[in-house]
């Protein structure tokens, strides 16, 4: 068997054995609010990096939706302007 067939066989085996894990309740809730956010503001919601949590993201998205205001970035990074002046990179 040549190298190409070995790789192809291996990839097919990996695909055949793949079992997706079910989404957690948090992931389902995030997806629900992220979809509402995207519909309302025509932007995708995300989980902030480097140390954001899905719970924090959900709360911030809810606040944006409740106030009908796209302020997600401001909620995630409240000190962004000052950090840019101080040359702090995320």
N, C-alpha and C positions, 0 to 999 in steps of 0.2 A: 504494500500500500504506500503510495507516495505521500509526501508531506501535506499537500493540499487536501487530500481525502481524509487524512488524520484530523486536520483542523476542522474540516467540514463535519466529520462524524462527531467530534467533540462538541462543537457548537450546537448541533442538532440534539445531542444528548442533554446539554444544559437547558435548551429550550423545552424539551419534552419533560424534564424533571422540575421545571419552574412551577412553584405554587405560590400565587400571590397571597400576601397576608391581608386579612381583613382590616379595614380602616378602624381606628379607635374612635370613640365618641368625640374626642377633642378634634380629630381630623375631620370628622363629618361636620361638626359645628363650624370649624374654620372654613371649610369648603362652602357651607351655606352662606355665611356672612361675607366671604370673599366674593361670591357670585353676586350678592346684593350690592356690594360696594362697586364692583365692576359695572353693573347695570346702571347704577346711579351716577357714577363719576367717570365712566368710560376709561378707567385705569385699573390695573390689576393690584390687588392687595398682596402683601408679602409679609414674611416674618423677618423682623429686623436682625441684622447681623452687626456685630459678631456674637452678641450674647442674648439675643431676644428669645422669648419663649412663645409658644403657640397661644398660651393663656393670655399673655400680654397683648399679642396681636389681635386676638378676638375682642378684648375689651376696648382697644383703640378703634377697631373697625366699628364696633357698636356705637361708640361715642360719635364718630363721624356720621353714621347713619342717623342717630338720634338728633344731632344738631344740623343735619343736612348740609354739612360743610366738609370739603375735602382738606383735612388737616392731618392726614396720617403721618406724613414725614415729620411734621412739627411735633406730633405726639411721640413718635419714635426717637427723634433726635432733637430735644428741646434746646440744646446748647450748640447747635450746628454752626450758626453764624459766628459765635464767639470762638468756637474751636477752629474755624477756618482762619480767623484773624490771628489766633495763637499758633497756627500751623500744626494743629493736632489732626492727624489722619485717622480715619476709622479703619 
